[in-house]
Amino acid sequence: MPDHYFAPAPGSDDRTRDLRVRVLGRELDVTTSSGVFSGDGLDHATAVLLAELASAEAAPERVLDLGCGWGPLTLALGLQWPESELWAVDVNERALDLTAANTARHEVTARVGLPDDVPADLRFDAIWSNPPIRIGKQALHELLLHWLARLSPTGTLTMVVGKNLGADSLQRWLGEQGWPTERLASSRGFRVLRTSRP
C-alpha cells in the first residue's frame, strides 16, 4: 500500500530525485523524494497558488507555510519576502528534511519543523497553504480552525483548493464558522481562497 503524504514516517524507500522547477520566475534546483506530496515536481495547485503570491505586495512580519511538503511554497515565500520571519511545518518527517535541504541550498532562511514545534503563543500575519485535503473533511476542518486561531489580528490565510475537492463548500463552511472567506482567483480547476479574522 502506498504511503500517504501526510504519514509522519513514510515506510517506502527514500528514493530521492533532483529536479529543476520554476518558482516566481526563477529556475531552482531542488531535491524531492517518494513518500511526500507531489514528489514528481511542482503540482498544478501549488503553481496556481504561487501565481497569486507573485502579485502579493506588503511583506508580513511573520509567515507560515502550512503543510510544506518538499518546500516549493516555502522557497517562494522566502524569495518573495526575504525579510519576513518564515516558518514551515509538516507532519511528514521526510518532507521536513527535504524542505530544510532545499531552503538551505537557495539561502532561504526558514524555521522548519513539526506543527507542535511552533510556540503556542506565536501569531502569524500570513499563512499560506496547499492544505492536505485528503486527510478527510473533519480532520481538515480541525486543522484549519487550529491555525486560523493563530493568526494575528490582521492576519490572513491564503490557500488553494480544487473545485472538485470541495473548494466552494469549504468557503461557505468557513464563513459559517465566523471566518470571512473570499475567492481571490480561479484557475485550472482550482480556487485560491483568503480567510481573514472577523
Helices and strands as residue ranges (DSSP letters): E 16-23, E 26-33, H 44-54, E 62-66, H 72-80, E 85-89, H 93-105, E 111-113, G 115-117, E 124-129, G 133-135, H 137-148, E 151-162, G 163-165, H 167-176, E 181-187, E 190-196
